[in-house]
């Protein structure tokens, strides 16, 4: 895998925290040229200091993925610095835990702006380049919540179902173009985003590094979808597809929605 990424130029959004940060570290260890995107300049500088042997192979670009112009500038900055973009990893995201009856339309719009439109802006900004060079990979960190919704995550679940649907179509449309789409579907991940959430032992939080490893494997092997961890979440999705009531029962019985800690 190290040889595969050694000469790749990879843009990573949400690069300074959680899965994005773990992915940047993994890519730098493999010798990739990394363009790290985050809304926070200080965090980008801290991230660079954490990375060994990245002289000339790291670029931090302050980027708000909800701003289409900034995303387009991010891709231009990557091309100006490294000549091309081989891989885009969309890892920026936000989590909102609130019952649907309490959600405002502003809540929905904020979550969709980051988790849905933020990904679309990246795709549309880089796709013409990848199609022209007839090569490239787009990897999106989605969620297993985009296959089976867990309460009370209505807005978050909506954003993940939406982006999963777009990626499902895009993957098929790009067949034969040399451009590949990989959707990564983690269950609960031990990130600051859900640090306040206590989850059942049957569905423990997994390290960001595990997701990053699965993500890079999905890119290298051109895997359409990657569920991580596999068996528990995959079983839930399959049984829910066969019977929504069975899926709901499993969520209730095992307390898969988790609970907030004070």
Secondary structure, 3 states (H helix, E strand, C coil): CHHHHCCCEEEEECCCCHHHHHHHHHHHHCCCEEEEEECCHHHHHHHHHHCCCCCCCEEEEECCCCCHHHHHHHHHHHHHHHCCCCEEEECCCCCCCECHHHCCHHHHHHHHHHHHHHHHHHHHHHHHHHHHHCCEEEEEECCHHHCCCCCCEHHHHHHHHHHHHHHHHHHHHCCCCCEEEEEEEECCECCHHHCCEECCHHHCCECHHHHHHHHHHHHHHCCCEEEECCHHHHHHHHHHHHCHHHHHHHHHHHCCCCEECC
